[in-house]
Amino acid sequence: MASELNGGNAQAVAILARLGETMIEMIAGLLQVSKEEALTRVAASIALSDY
């Protein structure tokens, strides 16, 4: 992805960060919890996964 963008890696990181923020906001809305709680739940889920 980074190689296809004019700004290179910095722009790719910024885009991925914004996508991550948007996903957390969507999850928070679906679960009806705060963004911080949603982020904590996602992080815990990733940490406990077998992948």
C-alpha positions in Angstrom: 0.0 0.0 0.0 2.7 2.5 0.9 4.5 2.1 -2.4 1.4 3.1 -4.3 1.0 6.4 -2.4 2.7 9.7 -3.4 3.6 10.4 0.3 5.1 7.0 0.9 5.1 5.3 4.3 4.1 8.4 6.3 1.0 8.8 4.3 0.2 5.1 4.5 0.6 5.2 8.3 -1.7 8.3 8.5 -4.4 6.6 6.4 -4.2 3.3 8.4 -4.4 5.3 11.7 -7.5 7.1 10.5 -9.1 3.8 9.4 -8.3 2.4 12.8 -9.9 5.4 14.6 -13.0 5.0 12.4 -13.3 1.3 13.1 -13.1 1.9 16.8 -15.8 4.6 16.6 -18.0 2.2 14.7 -17.5 -0.6 17.2 -18.1 1.8 20.1 -21.4 2.8 18.5 -22.5 -0.8 17.9 -21.6 -1.9 21.5 -22.9 1.4 22.9 -19.7 2.0 24.9 -17.1 4.7 24.9 -14.3 4.8 22.3 -11.8 4.0 25.1 -13.8 0.9 26.2 -14.1 -0.3 22.6 -10.4 0.1 22.0 -9.7 -1.8 25.2 -12.0 -4.6 24.1 -10.4 -4.8 20.7 -6.9 -4.8 22.1 -7.8 -7.5 24.6 -9.4 -9.6 21.8 -6.3 -9.3 19.7 -4.0 -10.1 22.6 -6.0 -13.2 23.5 -6.4 -14.5 19.9 -4.4 -17.4 18.6 -3.2 -15.6 15.5 
